[in-house]
Each structure stands twice: as structure tokens, then as C-alpha cells.
Amino acid sequence: MTTRILPAVGDIDAARAVTTLLSQLPDAEPAAPVPDSTQLIDMLARLAGEALDELPEVVLVHESIGPVPALELIREVALRFPAVGVVLVTADAGPGLLSAAMDSGARGLVTLPLSYEELANRVQSASQWAAGVRRHLGSGGEVMAGPGGVVVTVSGAKGGVGTTLAAVQLALAAQASGQSAALVDLDLQTGDIGSYLDVQFRRSIVDLAGIQDITPRVLQDAVFGHESGLSLLLAPKDGERGEEVTDRSVRQVISSLRSRHAVVVIDCGAQMNTANAAAVEMADAALLLTTPDVVCVRAAKRLVRMWTRLQIRKAEETIVVVNRYSRATEIQPPLIQKITGTRVAGTTVPAAFKELQGAVDAGRLHDLEAKSTVKQALWGLAGELGLVSADAMAGKGHRRNRGDRGSIGLRRRGRGDDTQGPQGGHG
């Protein structure tokens, strides 16, 4: 039986050495190395979308892979693609790392410098394990991409453009359609999801920051079960504690949430840091809210360029949502798409703060009337993203905005408040 092996090695010299040795293994079919974690997850997601049998039996993860650290990458691969055996390649053969690798989901560890015999044994063991899992899973389409829900991040080009309101309504739409939905507040210093949903809860995402292994019980203690059915993970009440939330802890939290919910919506606010940058990098869909004015569109372009430079997100993988839109606006969505180099969602959100004011002031956004044009637009956006089914949307009586230009839909990557303020902008 041929064993397909996909190396994930960023260093050119190390990649050459790994490929040379793999080519000497009997019945081995090594693929070209992928240089970073994003390309690895993208490739596995694409192969899983074609067929379970298209996935490689073994993935080799080099310790220096980036931008996602090796152990976090192994954890994500193990969660999302359980039919793949992952082997860590590292210079550290100590029991501490071995234990951490096994906890992350690795099926073995190969030490550097590589030895033919050790590599052959680890690859064979991981391949046999993967074959057993595939026999158990069968070839059903529902298990091809492994367990895990869809993750959507909502970021603002500037403050006050509607990030939190959009995030809340997207999560509510998914929950109302019968999906299990979680809503996370990663606007760590100024998060207001608790205020908008009338929540008083002492736990926050900070309580998960220092935990090495987030068990279902630990997650349950930190998550608030809202009356709407949403599972809420809130920002800390004391903004300065947001510094305790690292990119590593965010990756672990998101992996834990996506393994237990069909939809995870994350409010990233308008201030970027390592924590919400990690969320944007992991997301299946990254939304960027902007209003159709020169200053905000420039800010959106600036943020998109920063994401590209830092290898967080490519421009073409970012979805811009236009808020406070009207047909009389000089800057129209096609121009915004051209300026930013992103995709622009077909659904636009109208400027209608009067519809929102009562629900916002009462902290009851979940009670926003169904006839609200803002709610209809945002629930239509949820349908465009594939977070809810068309039948569910029709049953709830929510229609798409007239500005819709088609469905985006979500393909798993390999890897909001305020829609308007008192002066016409949400939140």
C-alpha cells in the first residue's frame, strides 16, 4: 500500500533533506513540501473537500513551521482532519515535548538530525493508524473535513462602523436556524457584547488564557448560556486584562469552540493585536465592515494591506461588508472592491439607527423586531455566507437586501455593535 506523505517545512535546506529521505522509504509517495501552516491547512481542506481518500495518510510538521506554532498546528490538523496521522519533526527529544505533542494529537515524533530507520518506523505507524481511522469512518461525505464548525470573524475598518451589531445578528441568525452557535468577544479592551445582550457574567476569555488543555468542563465554566440559545464568551470587564490573552490561547479557544459548535462568530473590534489577528488567520471567513465614505474606505484598505504584509489574510480572502449604505452614496460597493482588492458582500446594510435605538438602549439586541431593515440585511448576510439555510431564512420571514449580488458561501479554509451610531452610524 502506498503511503502519501505531506511535509510541512518552512526552511529550504530542511525541506530538501526531509524530501530526500522520504523518497527513499518503501512504498512512500512524498508530496512537495508546503512552506507554512496556512498553506498546509488550505491544502488539506481542499483535498478533504474532494474526497476522504484524497487526503495524505501522513503529515510531517517541522518544529520551525510558522506562522502558527507547530504544536498548535498539530492540534488543528488533528481536530479538523482526524483521518490524517501527524508526525512532529524536532531536535528536542525530551519527554516534556513528547507529552505535549501527544496531547496535541501527534501520532509520533522524529528527532533531528533525521535517521532513516526512525523516520520509516514513525511514518509506518502513523500511516497504519490513519488507515484504521478511515476504515472506521468509511467514505461518507459528512466526515471528509473532520469535526469542527465554521468560524467567522467580524472586524471594523474603524471604530463605530458596526462590528458588534453585525457579529451579534450573524450569530443570532445561525442559532435561529437550528445551528449551535457561539459568539466570542475579542474586542478585548472595549468589548460590549455583554451590554448589548443584557448579560452580567463574571467569567471571560481571560479565564481560559493560562490553561494548557481546555476540556469541555473548563470551557463550559467560562461560557455563558444566553436566553437566545447563544453560547457567549465575553471580553474581560477590566480592559487591561486583555493583554493576558495571547495568540496561542486564542487558537486553543477557537479550536475548542469549533469542535463543539456548528458556527463560531468572533467580534474582533477595530483594534488589531496578536490575539484577534490569530482569530482572523484561523477563520473560514473574515468580514471587514466599512462605511461608504473616503476615510473609512481608506482605513479598510490600510487594514487589508497590513493583513497581507503580516501574512494574516490575503486581500482576496477578505469579505468587505458595506454598512450605512444607500443608493445615493457616492462611493458604491464595486468601487470599494476595486480600491481594497477584496470581495464585497452582495448584502449591504442600510442606515437606520432609529430601528435600533430602543433595542440598543435596553441591551436587548436579541429582541430586535423582525421587520427591522438592518436585521433583515444582516440575517440576509448570514444566508449569503451559508451560516443558515435558505429554507430557514424563508421560514423566519427574513428577506435578502435588494443590494444582494449573489451568494458567497463558505469553504473551510485551510487553514459588528454598532452597525450605526447616533449620528447615523450603528453603535
ROLOLUM-399905 format. One line per 8 residues: their letters; for each residue x, y, z of C-alpha. Coordinates in pm, whole numbers. Layout:
! ROLOLUM-399905
a> X/Y/Z ~ ...
! end
This chain:
! ROLOLUM-399905
mttrilpa> 0/0/0 ~ 134/342/-99 ~ 171/595/182 ~ 117/956/79 ~ 322/1196/290 ~ 286/1573/301 ~ 580/1757/466 ~ 519/2099/621
vgdidaar> 867/2252/638 ~ 947/2622/609 ~ 1327/2604/592 ~ 1453/2528/239 ~ 1750/2318/347 ~ 1542/2119/595 ~ 1273/2066/331 ~ 1531/1929/88
avttllsq> 1670/1690/350 ~ 1325/1567/450 ~ 1215/1515/89 ~ 1532/1325/1 ~ 1493/1086/292 ~ 1120/1037/235 ~ 1182/942/-128 ~ 1394/651/-4
lpdaepaa> 1116/499/207 ~ 949/190/57 ~ 600/248/-90 ~ 620/617/2 ~ 478/893/-216 ~ 605/1223/-73 ~ 439/1543/-194 ~ 616/1873/-246
pvpdstql> 671/2042/91 ~ 438/2326/194 ~ 625/2621/349 ~ 381/2744/614 ~ 85/2647/829 ~ -170/2842/626 ~ -88/2659/303 ~ -94/2326/483
idmlarla> -446/2376/622 ~ -565/2520/289 ~ -435/2216/102 ~ -584/1966/346 ~ -920/2144/335 ~ -920/2139/-44 ~ -830/1769/-57 ~ -1087/1683/210
gealdelp> -1350/1867/9 ~ -1279/1643/-290 ~ -1281/1309/-109 ~ -1161/1149/211 ~ -927/925/11 ~ -755/1232/-138 ~ -604/1324/198 ~ -244/1216/264
evvlvhes> -206/939/518 ~ 78/1121/696 ~ 166/1486/754 ~ 515/1574/879 ~ 525/1903/1073 ~ 867/2060/1123 ~ 924/2234/1457 ~ 1010/2566/1289
igpvpale> 690/2588/1085 ~ 502/2918/1102 ~ 314/3142/1143 ~ 114/2900/1361 ~ 342/2721/1612 ~ 398/2353/1542 ~ 201/2215/1839 ~ -95/2443/1770
lirevalr> -87/2342/1405 ~ -86/1975/1501 ~ -384/2033/1728 ~ -581/2199/1447 ~ -497/1927/1194 ~ -593/1655/1443 ~ -926/1824/1520 ~ -1026/1904/1163
fpavgvvl> -873/1608/977 ~ -882/1309/1213 ~ -808/1067/929 ~ -454/1208/892 ~ -164/1088/1104 ~ 60/1377/1212 ~ 429/1335/1299 ~ 637/1612/1458
vtadagpg> 996/1663/1338 ~ 1204/1825/1612 ~ 1551/1848/1762 ~ 1408/1816/2113 ~ 1356/1451/2207 ~ 1273/1523/2571 ~ 974/1364/2747 ~ 813/1705/2803
llsaamds> 782/1779/2432 ~ 678/1423/2356 ~ 395/1451/2607 ~ 289/1791/2468 ~ 294/1657/2112 ~ 80/1358/2206 ~ -165/1586/2388 ~ -191/1797/2072
garglvtl> -280/1493/1863 ~ 53/1387/1709 ~ 96/1018/1629 ~ 471/1024/1669 ~ 789/1228/1698 ~ 1104/1214/1483 ~ 1423/1372/1610 ~ 1673/1579/1417
plsyeela> 1909/1502/1253 ~ 1682/1260/1071 ~ 1758/890/1070 ~ 1616/662/802 ~ 1509/388/1044 ~ 1335/619/1290 ~ 1156/810/1013 ~ 1041/488/847
nrvqsasq> 904/350/1175 ~ 715/668/1265 ~ 570/709/916 ~ 459/346/905 ~ 296/371/1247 ~ 112/694/1159 ~ 3/550/824 ~ -140/237/984
waagvrrh> -327/448/1237 ~ -471/670/959 ~ -581/365/761 ~ -762/229/1067 ~ -941/558/1124 ~ -1051/571/759 ~ -1191/220/776 ~ -1385/324/1083
lgsggevm> -1513/646/930 ~ -1592/497/592 ~ -1625/720/289 ~ -1927/928/390 ~ -1914/1288/276 ~ -2009/1420/617 ~ -1678/1321/774 ~ -1443/1433/500
agpggvvv> -1341/1761/655 ~ -1326/1627/1007 ~ -1519/1766/1301 ~ -1544/2137/1353 ~ -1778/2425/1285 ~ -1744/2732/1067 ~ -1552/3025/1218 ~ -1642/3380/1108
tvsgakgg> -1455/3688/1230 ~ -1604/4039/1212 ~ -1357/4329/1217 ~ -1407/4702/1174 ~ -1213/4929/943 ~ -1258/5196/1212 ~ -1433/5220/1543 ~ -1811/5260/1532
vgttlaav> -1871/5104/1191 ~ -2097/4826/1317 ~ -1876/4538/1420 ~ -2057/4418/1731 ~ -2410/4454/1597 ~ -2313/4258/1286 ~ -2145/3984/1491 ~ -2444/3954/1726
qlalaaqa> -2701/3935/1447 ~ -2499/3682/1244 ~ -2475/3456/1548 ~ -2846/3500/1625 ~ -2938/3415/1267 ~ -2734/3094/1281 ~ -2885/2999/1617 ~ -3240/3071/1500
sgqsaalv> -3193/2840/1201 ~ -3121/2546/1429 ~ -2741/2567/1433 ~ -2541/2553/1754 ~ -2375/2896/1765 ~ -2108/3056/1983 ~ -2035/3429/1998 ~ -1690/3543/2114
dldlqtgd> -1594/3898/2214 ~ -1230/3952/2114 ~ -1257/4330/2135 ~ -1052/4281/2449 ~ -1036/4636/2581 ~ -1373/4778/2475 ~ -1592/4472/2415 ~ -1965/4537/2457
igsyldvq> -2141/4215/2362 ~ -2241/4169/2726 ~ -2400/4514/2732 ~ -2591/4464/2407 ~ -2732/4128/2521 ~ -2806/4227/2883 ~ -2551/3988/3034 ~ -2389/4010/3376
frrsivdl> -2129/3734/3396 ~ -1804/3727/3591 ~ -1621/3483/3362 ~ -1445/3589/3042 ~ -1196/3469/2784 ~ -917/3573/3022 ~ -1010/3277/3244 ~ -903/3045/2962
agiqditp> -580/3227/2876 ~ -346/3034/3103 ~ -498/2688/3061 ~ -290/2437/2866 ~ -571/2195/2780 ~ -926/2329/2755 ~ -1157/2043/2849 ~ -1535/2056/2788
rvlqdavf> -1589/2123/3159 ~ -1340/2411/3165 ~ -1498/2563/2855 ~ -1847/2526/2999 ~ -1743/2718/3313 ~ -1619/3014/3104 ~ -1908/3027/2857 ~ -2240/3197/2935
ghesglsl> -2558/3032/2807 ~ -2774/3319/2681 ~ -3154/3309/2672 ~ -3139/3328/2292 ~ -2954/2997/2286 ~ -2617/3151/2204 ~ -2304/3044/2390 ~ -2122/3364/2485
llapkdge> -1752/3401/2562 ~ -1712/3758/2677 ~ -1431/4012/2688 ~ -1287/4096/3031 ~ -1455/4369/3233 ~ -1116/4521/3306 ~ -969/4614/2968 ~ -609/4595/3081
rgeevtdr> -651/4221/3141 ~ -690/4176/2768 ~ -310/4164/2748 ~ -325/3823/2917 ~ -497/3675/2611 ~ -224/3554/2373 ~ -244/3429/2017 ~ -174/3078/2145
svrqviss> -465/3086/2388 ~ -695/3226/2118 ~ -606/2941/1882 ~ -678/2689/2152 ~ -1009/2854/2245 ~ -1125/2870/1883 ~ -1032/2507/1821 ~ -1227/2404/2131
lrsrhavv> -1532/2610/2035 ~ -1539/2500/1672 ~ -1528/2134/1781 ~ -1848/2189/1982 ~ -2048/2439/1772 ~ -2159/2450/1412 ~ -2096/2825/1390 ~ -1849/3041/1584
vidcgaqm> -1877/3418/1530 ~ -1597/3636/1668 ~ -1617/4012/1721 ~ -1261/4138/1667 ~ -1337/4509/1705 ~ -1134/4771/1522 ~ -805/4744/1715 ~ -571/4471/1593
ntanaaav> -347/4275/1829 ~ -187/3932/1828 ~ -500/3773/1977 ~ -758/3881/1721 ~ -500/3856/1440 ~ -475/3485/1524 ~ -855/3460/1502 ~ -862/3627/1160
emadaall> -588/3392/1038 ~ -782/3083/1154 ~ -1125/3195/1029 ~ -1314/3031/746 ~ -1449/3376/660 ~ -1305/3713/767 ~ -1553/4000/738 ~ -1434/4361/734
lttpdvvc> -1702/4623/796 ~ -1674/4966/642 ~ -1900/5260/576 ~ -1911/5411/224 ~ -1704/5720/296 ~ -1350/5812/194 ~ -1191/5798/539 ~ -1336/5459/630
vraakrlv> -1261/5301/292 ~ -900/5421/323 ~ -886/5263/668 ~ -1021/4937/524 ~ -755/4941/254 ~ -486/5009/514 ~ -602/4717/731 ~ -621/4478/436
rmwtrlqi> -266/4570/335 ~ -145/4513/690 ~ -308/4169/700 ~ -135/4085/372 ~ 208/4205/487 ~ 184/4010/812 ~ 52/3700/631 ~ -264/3708/838
rkaeetiv> -507/3716/548 ~ -489/3769/174 ~ -695/4054/31 ~ -891/3821/-197 ~ -983/3606/105 ~ -1133/3903/291 ~ -1502/3989/258 ~ -1592/4356/295
vvnrysra> -1942/4437/421 ~ -2072/4787/345 ~ -2270/4936/633 ~ -2479/5253/642 ~ -2540/5212/270 ~ -2778/5398/42 ~ -2811/5414/-334 ~ -2736/5786/-318
teiqppli> -2394/5723/-164 ~ -2115/5844/-390 ~ -1886/5551/-303 ~ -2059/5233/-416 ~ -1963/4869/-335 ~ -1793/4795/-672 ~ -1559/5091/-616 ~ -1481/4971/-262
qkitgtrv> -1399/4628/-401 ~ -1164/4780/-656 ~ -991/5003/-401 ~ -938/4735/-135 ~ -876/4438/-365 ~ -1119/4230/-159 ~ -1451/4067/-228 ~ -1752/4278/-130
agttvpaa> -2056/4101/8 ~ -2368/4123/-203 ~ -2570/4218/104 ~ -2541/4579/217 ~ -2668/4716/548 ~ -2885/5030/543 ~ -2851/5331/772 ~ -3149/5303/1006
fkelqgav> -3045/5383/1361 ~ -3398/5465/1473 ~ -3488/5100/1427 ~ -3206/5001/1662 ~ -3212/5269/1929 ~ -3469/5107/2159 ~ -3306/4763/2150 ~ -2956/4910/2192
dagrlhdl> -3053/5130/2488 ~ -3232/4839/2657 ~ -2944/4599/2592 ~ -3183/4367/2410 ~ -3044/4332/2059 ~ -3177/3977/2052 ~ -3528/4125/2071 ~ -3483/4347/1765
eakstvkq> -3802/4336/1559 ~ -3808/4110/1257 ~ -3931/4396/1038 ~ -3612/4596/1104 ~ -3437/4655/772 ~ -3099/4634/948 ~ -3183/4295/1098 ~ -3317/4171/765
alwglage> -2997/4279/593 ~ -2769/4113/848 ~ -2971/3792/854 ~ -2958/3803/474 ~ -2581/3833/503 ~ -2584/3522/723 ~ -2768/3343/444 ~ -2520/3470/186
lglvsada> -2233/3335/395 ~ -2403/2998/427 ~ -2448/3025/805 ~ -2820/2949/767 ~ -3017/2760/507 ~ -3245/2933/258 ~ -3542/2736/394 ~ -3470/2853/747
magkghrr> -3448/3215/633 ~ -3777/3187/448 ~ -3941/3028/749 ~ -3831/3317/972 ~ -3962/3571/726 ~ -3629/3745/666 ~ -3559/3854/313 ~ -3235/3945/143
nrgdrgsi> -3141/4309/94 ~ -3213/4447/-251 ~ -2844/4520/-293 ~ -2760/4148/-283 ~ -2547/4035/-573 ~ -2530/3661/-506 ~ -2411/3410/-253 ~ -2059/3395/-115
glrrrgrg> -2088/3066/70 ~ -1816/2933/297 ~ -1540/2691/205 ~ -1342/2581/508 ~ -1005/2741/494 ~ -701/2554/521 ~ -605/2673/728 ~ -2043/4437/1441
ddtqgpqg> -2227/4691/1783 ~ -2290/4913/1644 ~ -2400/4896/1297 ~ -2481/5264/1335 ~ -2420/5544/1579 ~ -2647/5822/1700 ~ -2536/6039/1410 ~ -2648/5776/1163
ghg> -2387/5507/1222 ~ -2475/5186/1405 ~ -2349/5153/1759
! end
